[in-house]
């Protein structure tokens, strides 16, 4: 019996996504929940078309490679601050890729919308990649970042902090990932600048929200600012500003949303072919 094309595509997409996700779990790039979430998102992306799936794979490999470069040094510099380690869980996967997965679903259900939503989706994932690049490169590079909230130097890994090196990495990553989206065939060449610019807007939004509204905590025992509910010393931390529900994952989601809205508005005002 011949398997209908939509089902065969779904099965092939599931097999490819599951294989990559659980290989990433073995490499400690994803947790178990992260691998399951990546499998779901990857399957939907593959069903939307190979350019969708291909761009997602390239993005994930890029982000994972960045996380591994200088991992020991970055872990030492951010120990006691960041709430989550290098293994992405389901929350992080959907925070960074949820908009992309949603738009891939729309492309599957309504194929005539695919050319439009592909640019919006690419912009969302480019923003996540640009933000990741700024964080990873800025943390790896020797130097002390500058907080947009306090206008003072802060520890590496502090949300809402910027550095010259991290900012350059952000822009370069937006252009690089936008170029990959063109080469793979997800977006037309004319949409490169809009996609890259939208990614920069999204990543900058992430920084502003991280500095202003993201939940902040403090360890009274160590007298250190942190994002961890329980500090590395074992002491429960207390709220010290921001909105309790605005976790780092929520900020990352808003990063991709800002990029998506910018790309959608840009297509409406300046149609690209």
Helices and strands as residue ranges (DSSP letters): H 5-26, H 32-48, H 50-68, H 71-78, H 90-109, G 111-113, H 114-140, E 146-147, E 161-162, H 164-184, G 189-191, H 192-212, E 217-219, E 224-226, E 238-239, H 248-269
